[in-house]
Amino acid sequence: MFIANVWQDDIVGDGKLAEFLLLASFLLSWGFIRTSAHMIKAQVTWWPGNVSVKGTHVHHMVFGILAVLFFGYIGLAFAPGSPWREICAVGFGIGMGLTLDEFALWLELRDVYWLPDGRKSIDAVIVTGVAGLLLLLGARIWIDAADDTAGLVKFVVGGSFVAGFVLAVVNALRGHRLAAVVSLIVPIAGVAAWILLRPTHHSIWERVWKRHVAPHTARLRRREAPTPG
């Protein structure tokens, strides 16, 4: 009964059906394609294999990008009403799932799906999923709760959500997935994670620091060092 009331009042009644379907299709398509990849790797005989065209492996990210482009264009250019709006939301969500499952590939520009760097794809999906859930329910609940309060409270409520999202992205780049998720819910926890947790060895943050910031800092120190004699 409670679930039915939430569905009718908070999802359908508030016009959030398309957003809910987008988030649900995103998570389901990601779960399906990740399971499919594991089954292909395990060489399950009855499961369809990879898609290849003239010997070239076509990554499922390609189909995801095409779906995002197609349904995004339809949704923006024609702004269809129900049920086509919901259909576009489902198609867009499926495209998101297929694309973000290979986030590490379009970030690293090489196939790292089964390598340690491939975990960035899971980080991206977790952050996107939690952010989508908060946008669907959490953020709007905070905004609704602040509707009848002073402008300062609205600023604090909205600012805390923005700060939590920024901290979530930073913590994800530093290789701490759990801290990224918690940052979206409790921004102060994101600050604590930023101060207390060091970047992981394979994180984007650590790699950028070693490649660009550390060499530049070393050159500055050598330049400023006093000349012997």
Secondary structure, DSSP 8 states (H G I E B T S, - for coil): -HHHHIIIIIIITTT-HHHHHHHHHHHHHHHHHHHHHHHHHTT-TTS----EETTEE--HHHHHHHHHHHHHHHHHHH---TTHHHHHHHHHHHHHHHHHTTHHHHHHTS--TTSGGGHHHHHHHHHHHHHHHIIIIIHHHHHHHTTTS-HHHHHHHHHHHHHHHHHHHHHHHTT-HHHHHHHHH-HHHHHHHHHH----TT-HHHHHIIIIIHHHHHHHHHHHS----
